[in-house]
C-alpha cells in the first residue's frame, strides 16, 4: 500500500474508522480487505473511475460483484455496499430467460430445451471425464442454442452433442499435429484433453472450461483456433460469466466492456458502448430490467 497514495489516503485514520465494524464482522478473510478498499477509495475517486480501478488493481474474490452507487456527498449507498454471491447457472439462466421473454422473443426462441440425463451421461463417456458442474447445470436448463447467436457476449453456447464433436475434432487435430504440447513461444498447448468446449465464437474459436486440477480449475479460455490456448483475463468459471450477463440485462452496465443492444428484429447483440449499427442496420440500447 506504500506505493499507492490513493489507498494510503483512503486508509487514513479519519476514513478507516467507519469500516472497522466491517473488518471485525468478517475478519481477515479473502475479499474483506478488497471490499473495504473499494468502499474507502470510492470517497476519493470520481464515480466513473471506480470500475476502471477495480478492473485494473482492485479485484475482489470471484465470488463477489461490487456495484457501488455514490451519493451526491461521495459516500457509497448502504444497499450497494455489500458483496453479491455469484448465482448458479440455472438461476442466471432463469433471469436471462425472463429478460428475453420481455424484450427479445427471437432470442428466447433460440434456446434449446434441456439436455436429457442420457445425453449428459453419453457426453461424459465420450469425453472420459465428468462434465464441469457449472456446464452440467447450464445444459440442464438449455442444451445450447438452435443456431449461432450472441445471447452471451462473443460466443454461442453449444448443444452437448456439438461439445463432444468439437472435443473429438480438436483431439484428432492436436494428436496429428503435435498440438498437445506447448510450443516455446506459447504458454499453453493448442489443445488439452481436459479442456471442455462449451461455446463457439464467430470466427470458429472454442471457449473452453479448463478442467485441469489446480487453483485455476473451471476457468474459461479460448482454444482450438490459432496458436496456443489463451486464458488471459479469463473468467473464473461459467457461473461467473452467466451471472454477469444476467446482471447487465437486469441492472444495467456491461460485461467486460460489452453492452447489450437490440437489432432490428429484436435480436440481442453485445458491443462497445455507444455502438449505433450492426452490418448497416441500427442498434438500440437494450432495455434494463423487465419494465
C-alpha positions as CSV (number, residue, x, y, z in Angstrom):
1,X,0.0,0.0,0.0
2,X,3.0,2.3,0.4
3,X,3.3,2.8,-3.3
4,X,-0.5,3.6,-3.6
5,X,-1.0,7.1,-2.4
6,X,-4.7,6.8,-3.2
7,X,-5.1,3.9,-0.8
8,X,-2.9,5.5,1.8
9,X,-5.4,8.4,1.8
10,X,-8.3,6.1,1.9
11,X,-6.9,4.2,4.9
12,X,-6.1,7.3,6.8
13,X,-7.4,7.2,10.4
14,X,-10.4,9.5,9.7
15,X,-11.5,7.4,6.7
16,X,-10.8,4.0,8.2
17,X,-12.8,4.4,11.4
18,X,-16.3,3.8,9.8
19,X,-15.2,0.5,8.4
20,X,-13.7,-1.1,11.5
21,X,-17.1,-2.8,12.1
22,X,-17.0,-4.5,8.7
23,X,-13.5,-5.8,9.4
24,X,-14.5,-7.0,12.8
25,X,-17.5,-8.8,11.5
26,X,-15.8,-10.6,8.6
27,X,-12.2,-10.9,9.8
28,X,-9.0,-11.3,7.9
29,X,-10.5,-13.4,5.1
30,X,-10.4,-13.4,1.3
31,X,-12.2,-10.4,-0.1
32,X,-12.7,-8.4,3.1
33,X,-9.8,-6.0,2.6
34,X,-10.6,-5.7,-1.1
35,X,-14.2,-4.8,-0.3
36,X,-13.1,-2.2,2.2
37,X,-10.6,-0.8,-0.3
38,X,-13.3,-0.3,-2.8
39,X,-15.7,1.4,-0.3
40,X,-13.0,3.7,1.0
41,X,-11.5,4.5,-2.3
42,X,-15.0,5.4,-3.7
43,X,-14.8,8.6,-1.5
44,X,-11.6,9.8,-3.3
45,X,-12.3,8.7,-6.9
46,X,-14.9,10.1,-9.3
47,X,-17.7,7.5,-9.7
48,X,-16.9,6.9,-13.4
49,X,-13.3,6.0,-12.4
50,X,-14.1,3.3,-9.9
51,X,-14.9,0.5,-12.3
52,X,-11.5,1.1,-14.0
53,X,-9.8,0.9,-10.7
54,X,-11.5,-2.4,-9.7
55,X,-10.7,-3.9,-13.1
56,X,-7.0,-2.8,-13.0
57,X,-5.9,-3.4,-9.5
58,X,-8.8,-3.8,-7.0
59,X,-10.3,-7.1,-7.9
60,X,-12.4,-8.9,-5.4
61,X,-12.7,-12.6,-5.0
62,X,-14.6,-14.1,-7.9
63,X,-17.5,-14.9,-5.7
64,X,-18.4,-11.3,-5.3
65,X,-19.5,-8.4,-7.5
66,X,-19.4,-4.8,-6.3
67,X,-21.9,-2.4,-7.9
68,X,-21.3,0.8,-5.9
69,X,-23.5,3.8,-6.5
70,X,-22.3,7.0,-5.0
71,X,-24.4,9.5,-3.2
72,X,-24.0,13.2,-4.0
73,X,-21.8,13.6,-0.9
74,X,-19.4,11.0,-2.3
75,X,-20.4,8.1,0.1
76,X,-21.4,4.6,-1.0
77,X,-25.1,3.8,-0.7
78,X,-25.5,1.3,2.1
79,X,-27.6,-1.1,0.0
80,X,-24.8,-1.3,-2.6
81,X,-22.0,-1.7,-0.1
82,X,-22.3,-5.5,0.4
83,X,-21.0,-8.2,-1.9
84,X,-23.3,-10.3,-4.1
85,X,-22.9,-14.0,-4.2
86,X,-22.5,-15.4,-7.7
87,X,-25.7,-17.2,-8.8
88,X,-25.6,-20.8,-10.1
89,X,-26.0,-21.1,-13.9
90,X,-29.6,-22.3,-13.5
91,X,-30.6,-19.2,-11.6
92,X,-28.8,-16.9,-14.1
93,X,-30.5,-18.6,-17.0
94,X,-33.8,-18.1,-15.3
95,X,-33.1,-14.3,-15.1
96,X,-31.8,-14.3,-18.7
97,X,-34.9,-16.1,-19.9
98,X,-37.3,-13.7,-18.2
99,X,-35.5,-10.7,-19.8
100,X,-35.6,-12.4,-23.2
101,X,-39.3,-13.2,-22.8
102,X,-40.0,-9.5,-22.1
103,X,-37.7,-7.9,-24.7
104,X,-36.4,-10.4,-27.3
105,X,-38.8,-13.1,-28.4
106,X,-36.5,-14.0,-31.2
107,X,-33.7,-14.5,-28.7
108,X,-35.8,-16.6,-26.4
109,X,-36.8,-18.9,-29.4
110,X,-33.1,-19.7,-29.9
111,X,-32.8,-21.6,-26.5
112,X,-32.9,-25.3,-26.9
113,X,-34.8,-27.5,-24.4
114,X,-32.8,-29.0,-21.5
115,X,-30.3,-31.8,-22.3
116,X,-31.6,-35.2,-21.0
117,X,-29.7,-37.2,-18.3
118,X,-28.9,-39.8,-21.0
119,X,-27.3,-37.1,-23.2
120,X,-25.2,-35.9,-20.3
121,X,-24.1,-39.4,-19.5
122,X,-23.2,-40.2,-23.1
123,X,-21.1,-37.0,-23.3
124,X,-19.2,-37.9,-20.1
125,X,-18.5,-41.3,-21.5
126,X,-17.2,-39.9,-24.8
127,X,-15.0,-37.3,-23.1
128,X,-13.7,-39.7,-20.5
129,X,-14.3,-37.2,-17.7
130,X,-17.3,-35.8,-15.8
131,X,-18.8,-32.6,-17.2
132,X,-17.9,-29.5,-15.2
133,X,-20.7,-29.0,-12.7
134,X,-21.5,-25.5,-13.9
135,X,-21.7,-26.7,-17.5
136,X,-24.0,-29.6,-16.5
137,X,-26.2,-27.2,-14.6
138,X,-26.4,-25.0,-17.7
139,X,-27.1,-27.8,-20.0
140,X,-30.0,-29.0,-17.8
141,X,-31.5,-25.6,-18.4
142,X,-30.8,-25.3,-22.1
143,X,-29.0,-27.7,-24.4
144,X,-27.2,-24.9,-26.2
145,X,-28.8,-22.8,-29.0
146,X,-30.6,-23.8,-32.2
147,X,-28.2,-21.6,-34.2
148,X,-25.2,-19.4,-33.6
149,X,-26.2,-16.2,-31.7
150,X,-24.8,-13.8,-29.2
151,X,-27.1,-14.3,-26.2
152,X,-23.8,-14.4,-24.4
153,X,-21.2,-11.8,-25.4
154,X,-18.8,-13.0,-28.1
155,X,-19.8,-16.7,-28.1
156,X,-22.7,-19.0,-28.7
157,X,-23.4,-22.0,-26.3
158,X,-23.1,-25.4,-27.9
159,X,-25.5,-28.3,-27.6
160,X,-24.0,-31.3,-25.8
161,X,-23.6,-33.3,-29.0
162,X,-21.6,-30.5,-30.6
163,X,-19.5,-30.2,-27.4
164,X,-18.5,-33.8,-27.9
165,X,-17.9,-33.4,-31.6
166,X,-15.8,-30.3,-31.2
167,X,-13.7,-32.0,-28.5
168,X,-13.1,-35.1,-30.6
169,X,-12.2,-33.0,-33.7
170,X,-9.7,-30.9,-31.6
171,X,-8.2,-34.0,-30.1
172,X,-7.7,-35.6,-33.5
173,X,-6.1,-32.4,-35.0
174,X,-3.9,-31.9,-31.9
175,X,-2.8,-35.6,-32.0
176,X,-1.8,-35.4,-35.6
177,X,0.0,-32.1,-35.4
178,X,1.8,-32.2,-32.0
179,X,-0.8,-29.8,-30.6
180,X,-1.0,-31.4,-27.2
181,X,2.3,-29.9,-26.0
182,X,3.2,-26.2,-25.6
183,X,5.5,-24.6,-28.1
184,X,8.3,-22.4,-26.9
185,X,6.5,-19.2,-27.8
186,X,3.1,-20.2,-26.3
187,X,2.2,-20.6,-22.6
188,X,-0.4,-23.3,-23.4
189,X,-0.7,-26.1,-25.9
190,X,-3.1,-25.8,-28.9
191,X,-5.4,-28.3,-27.1
192,X,-5.6,-30.3,-23.9
193,X,-7.7,-33.4,-23.2
194,X,-9.1,-31.7,-20.1
195,X,-10.4,-28.7,-22.0
196,X,-14.2,-28.9,-22.5
197,X,-15.5,-26.6,-25.3
198,X,-18.8,-25.2,-24.1
199,X,-19.3,-22.3,-26.7
200,X,-18.1,-21.1,-30.0
201,X,-17.0,-17.7,-31.3
202,X,-18.0,-16.2,-34.6
203,X,-14.6,-17.0,-36.1
204,X,-14.7,-20.6,-35.0
205,X,-12.7,-20.5,-31.8
206,X,-13.9,-22.6,-28.9
207,X,-14.4,-21.2,-25.4
208,X,-13.3,-24.0,-23.2
209,X,-13.7,-24.8,-19.5
210,X,-10.3,-25.8,-18.1
211,X,-10.7,-29.0,-16.1
212,X,-7.0,-29.4,-15.2
213,X,-6.7,-29.9,-11.4
214,X,-5.4,-26.9,-9.5
215,X,-6.3,-23.4,-8.4
216,X,-7.5,-22.4,-11.9
217,X,-9.7,-25.4,-12.4
218,X,-13.0,-24.3,-14.0
219,X,-11.7,-21.1,-15.6
220,X,-12.8,-20.1,-19.1
221,X,-10.4,-19.6,-22.0
222,X,-10.1,-19.7,-25.8
223,X,-8.6,-22.6,-27.8
224,X,-8.7,-24.8,-30.9
225,X,-8.3,-22.0,-33.4
226,X,-4.8,-20.4,-33.9
227,X,-1.9,-20.6,-31.6
228,X,-1.9,-21.9,-28.1
229,X,-4.8,-21.8,-25.7
230,X,-5.4,-18.3,-24.2
231,X,-6.6,-17.8,-20.7
232,X,-5.7,-14.1,-20.5
233,X,-8.2,-12.2,-18.2
234,X,-10.2,-15.4,-18.1
235,X,-13.5,-15.8,-16.3
236,X,-13.0,-17.8,-13.1
237,X,-15.9,-20.0,-14.2
238,X,-19.0,-20.4,-16.3
239,X,-21.3,-19.4,-13.4
240,X,-19.4,-16.0,-13.1
241,X,-19.9,-15.3,-16.8
242,X,-23.7,-16.1,-16.8
243,X,-24.2,-14.2,-13.6
244,X,-22.6,-11.1,-15.2
245,X,-24.8,-11.4,-18.3
246,X,-28.0,-11.6,-16.2
247,X,-26.8,-8.7,-14.0
248,X,-26.2,-6.5,-17.1
249,X,-29.6,-7.3,-18.5
250,X,-31.5,-6.7,-15.3
251,X,-29.4,-3.9,-13.6
252,X,-27.6,-2.2,-16.5
253,X,-23.9,-1.9,-17.3
254,X,-21.8,-4.2,-19.5
255,X,-19.9,-7.4,-19.4
256,X,-16.2,-6.5,-19.6
257,X,-16.8,-3.6,-21.8
258,X,-19.6,-5.1,-24.0
259,X,-23.1,-3.7,-23.6
260,X,-26.4,-5.2,-24.7
261,X,-28.3,-3.9,-27.7
262,X,-31.3,-5.0,-29.7
263,X,-31.1,-5.3,-33.5
264,X,-34.0,-4.5,-35.9
265,X,-35.7,-7.9,-35.4
266,X,-35.2,-7.9,-31.7
267,X,-32.0,-10.0,-31.7
268,X,-29.7,-9.5,-28.7
269,X,-26.3,-8.2,-29.5
270,X,-23.3,-7.2,-27.4
271,X,-20.9,-4.4,-28.4
272,X,-18.9,-1.5,-27.1
273,X,-20.6,1.5,-25.5
274,X,-22.3,3.9,-27.9
275,X,-22.4,1.4,-30.8
276,X,-25.2,2.5,-33.2
277,X,-25.3,-0.1,-36.0
278,X,-24.6,-3.6,-37.0
279,X,-23.9,-4.5,-40.6
280,X,-25.5,-1.2,-41.6
281,X,-28.7,-1.8,-39.6
282,X,-29.5,0.3,-36.5
283,X,-28.9,-0.9,-33.0
284,X,-30.8,0.4,-29.9
285,X,-29.6,0.1,-26.3
286,X,-31.3,-2.9,-24.7
287,X,-33.9,-2.0,-22.0
288,X,-32.8,-2.5,-18.5
289,X,-34.8,-4.9,-16.4
290,X,-38.3,-6.2,-17.1
291,X,-40.2,-2.9,-17.3
